Amino acid sequence: MTRVLVARLDSVGDVLLAGPAVRAVANGRRADGGAANDVVLLCGPQGEAAGCLLPGVSEVFSWACPWIVNPAPAVDAESVDRLVTFIRHSRVTEAVILTSFHQSPLPLALLLRLAGVRHVTGASVDYAGALLDVRLRPGEDFSEDQPEAERALLIARAAGFALPPGDDGRLRITDPPDARELVGDEPYIVVHPGSSAPSRTWPPLHHAAAVELLEGAGHRVVVTGGPGETQLTATVAGPSGLDLGGRTDLRTLSGVIAGARVLITGNTGPAHIAAAVGTPVACLFSPVVPAVRWAPYGVPLELLGDQNAPCRLSRARDCPVPGHPCLASVSPEDVVDAVERLISGVSSLSTRRKVRQ
């Protein structure tokens, strides 16, 4: 069995979107008839927990990449040697580097070559010389206007890996746990108000108002968030919502979301968890990145927010427009209406996305 390194050096959502490509490498047959492979996933510290949830991953190695992680760690020999030494001793002979349009695979490809990896595949607009054995040229070999999960699959296919028969290419995670001990047995809606980037965050009081309206309409609401978001989740949950702020790790959160009727969140990792467990998403999506690439993939979706706002495609972490109009313009009533459409199975025609096979 060949050991293949799959690299996705970003955070939770990016790693989850790499899942179909990982399965293609792990379980798919190669064009040359080779057998299934042993996959080592290389990811950043923020993506490590997500990597541990992906089917097909045999081992996860976390490395703080100085050209990806924000804020960036220092470039030093000790950090680079740690990665190169791991690769040299891991029996990896081939690598598939997964990147987004604004990232280059070439720095990592150089380190992999130094570690002795014999075959490297990636997508690069720049001349790769001897760094890549298989180079896809964005804009020539494929269009960037497609979901990120499909972009990753294209890179895997270029390396010779395809999904096995019966795999529909949707996002998946391994065995989300039963969360009823935390959330109870009655149906519920999850609200996840936090985000790693302020530009992608709906105002907290809008969230709180939506929770009140949902409860007034007879829905039970569960509010989730990380350990540093407990003040936010308490504000949003109010006196009657179930506040799970700081009480779930990523695996437990996947179980909470898997049991929900709908998830309300922004362009965040939990939105992609919902896609991986099949939960519909009312997504408050800031257009700082394009929805065609980054919206929740392959699940019923309501895309909320002005996708033509002045911040469009800016990739800003902090909102560059006073008043944060792309999301602040979405009312709590808009969110409740979106939830009702998703529950009824009839999402908005203007925001419905096809599931791509």
C-alpha positions, 0 to 999 in steps of 0.5 A, a space after each residue: 500500500 502506497 503512503 500518499 501525503 495530502 496537504 491542506 494547510 488551512 483551517 476547519 472549513 478548508 480541511 472539510 472541503 478537502 474531504 472528497 479529494 482525500 477519499 479519492 486518494 484513499 479509496 479510489 483506484 488509480 488510472 494505472 490500476 493501483 490499489 487504495 492508499 494510506 493517506 497522511 493528511 498535512 494540515 495547520 493547527 486550526 484544521 487538525 481537529 477537522 482532519 481527524 474527522 475525515 474518512 480515509 485519513 490514516 494519520 494527521 500531522 499538524 504544521 504551522 505553515 508560515 505562508 498560510 497561518 495568520 498571524 504568521 509564525 516565524 520562519 526558522 530552521 527548527 520548524 522546517 526541519 520538523 516537517 522535513 524530518 516527519 516526511 522523511 520518516 513517514 514512508 510518503 512517496 507521493 504528495 497531492 497539494 490542495 490550495 485555494 486560488 490565492 495560494 501557491 503550492 510551490 514553497 511546500 513542494 520545495 520542502 517535500 522535494 527536500 524530504 525525498 517525496 518523488 511525485 508531487 501534484 498541485 495547481 499553480 499559475 507560476 512556472 513550477 520547474 522541477 517542483 511539480 510532476 503534475 501541474 494544473 494551470 488555473 484559468 487554463 486547465 480549469 475555471 476557478 468559478 466552482 465549489 472549493 470541494 470540486 477544485 480539490 477533486 480536480 487536483 486529486 484527479 490530475 494526480 491519477 486518483 478518482 472517487 470510487 463507484 458509489 461515492 457522490 463526492 459530498 462532504 462527509 465526516 466519520 461517525 458524528 456522535 449522538 448529542 441528545 445528552 446535551 440537547 435533549 430529544 425535542 427538535 431544535 435549530 442551531 445558531 452558531 453566531 461566531 466567526 474567526 473573521 469579524 467581516 463574516 459576522 452578523 451583529 450579535 443583537 440581530 442573532 439574539 432577536 432571531 432567537 427570540 422570533 424563532 422561539 416565539 414561532 415554536 422552535 427550540 434553539 441551541 446556541 453554540 460557540 467556542 471557549 472564547 465565545 461564551 459571552 457572545 453565546 450567552 447574549 444570543 441565547 438569552 433567557 430561554 435558548 440552550 447555551 452550549 458556548 464553550 461546551 463542545 469540541 469539534 466532534 461533539 459540535 458535529 453531533 449537535 449540528 447533525 441532530 438539528 433541523 437547520 443551522 444558522 451561521 456565517 461563512 464558518 467551519 460549522 457551515 461546512 460541518 453542516 454540509 458534511 452531516 446533511 443539515 440545511 444551512 441558513 448562511 449569513 454569507 459575507 461576499 468578501 469571498 465568492 459564494 460559488 466557491 465557499 458556500 456550504 456544499 451539497 445541502 439545502 441552502 439559504 444564502 443571506 446577505 448582499 452578494 454585490 456589496 462594496 466589500 465583494 471579493 476583498 478577502 477582508 478579515 475586518 469589514 472595510 465598509 462602515 456599518 457592515 451593510 452586506 450582513 447588517 442589512 439582513 433582518 432577523 425576520 429574513 433569517 426566520 423566513 429562511 429557516 421556515 423555507 428550509 424546514 418546509 423543503 422549499 428554499 428560495 429560488 434565488 439562493 438555491 444551489 444544485 448538488 454537484 455530483 
